[in-house]
Amino acid sequence: MSAAPALPLPPPLLDNLGAAQLPVTLVEGSGARVYDDTGRGYWDFYGGHAVTILGQGHPRWIAAIADQAAKLSFCTTMTPTPIRTKAAQSLCDFTGMDVAFFVNSGAEANEAALKLARKLTGRPVIIAMEKGFHGRTMGALGATWKYREQHAPAHGDVRFVPFGDLEALQAALGPDVAAVITEPVQGIAGIVEAPPGYLAAVESAVRTAGAMLICDEVQSGIGRAGWPLLCMREGVRPDIVTVGKGLGGGFPVAATLMTEAVAASASPGEHGTTFGGAPLGCAAVEATLRILRDENLVSRAGRLGSLLKIALGGLDGVEVVRGSGVWLGLVLDRPAKPVQMALLERGFMVGTSGDPKVLRLCPPAVLPESAVGALSAALGAVLEAE
Ligand SMILES: Cc1ncc(COP(=O)(O)O)c(C=O)c1O
């Protein structure tokens, strides 16, 4: 009897637990262009999951990280460093919040936010929004609408209400509620906007109930939606704001921002992390915020958003364009996935979303205006051909 054939070895890298793979291998980038291993170029209208707000390889960003690496590459967060203090100051100046705590990812920023709110109020319940997304670690997942069923029982005492429904929120806001966590506009759900004034009304309802407002600006913040923080559009100042993605311009870093009052009642050891607040990440944050300011990229993001809305909103097959800045959801009259793949073949990288009919655009704020017309022509041709 011959021996059973050996099973093929699995590849050494498990790459698709988070997302399905696109059929290209990227090796280089410059500005809003990325290049695959055959040398083919693509306009990057996805920004690496809404991260690369400065585009690829900004020379001042590279220099800041290289300088810091040469000076002090890593040290414990038990000792202060000038670059961490400088990054925190820049981030508070940029966002109007009082205090920054650096962590590694958006999910971790939300973990810290949820822990702080429960500890400081002494209340157990978190209110989160249906279809909202806050990350895939257990606490953040407990407040995330999608994905948590796969890992039931989800963590935490979380009450879900429909996004945009103020009455439902008010009914859920009992004396046991520590915090309401919400994105100002729901990103992964498909750039879903609440009625105007909703976030401001949530803020006031939360204040009346003695709870805290946590705004998750991991995707919408740091200029992407045309504002330093999108909650500023409605004049809202949450107790806690979480930021990540674009914050390091591509360097993995995130932060939990808070008011002085929240920070004053937090104690050492509330949340801790080995790599959060490390010198290279902080150098990346400081450089990213300096470049955004010096090159007026937040207002440029806003202008690009208006141009994209005009260029794409009139195409046959596009029902509506939602969002602002370099953060848009194109609601199509058909499934978005085949359109995404057809655009990739034509040299445009775009994203999809939790809504199967919505394409998500998150290009860098340095995208040249000529790329807007190029995308419009390519999308028009794809929608006509389908
Ligand atoms: C609104 C929001 N919050 C949190 C997260 C989680 O961030 P990370 O993937 O860095 O953990 C994401 C990621 O897409 C997000 O969009």
The ligand as an ORCA input file, in Angstrom:
! r2SCAN-3c Opt
* xyz 0 1
  C     -14.544     53.795     13.009
  C     -13.473     52.789     13.292
  N     -13.147     52.528     14.559
  C     -12.187     51.638     14.871
  C     -11.527     50.938     13.881
  C     -10.489     49.931     14.253
  O      -9.213     50.426     13.966
  P      -7.974     49.426     13.863
  O      -8.190     48.578     12.656
  O      -6.776     50.332     13.761
  O      -7.982     48.627     15.117
  C     -11.847     51.167     12.541
  C     -11.162     50.425     11.473
  O     -11.553     50.383     10.342
  C     -12.846     52.118     12.231
  O     -13.211     52.369     10.967
*
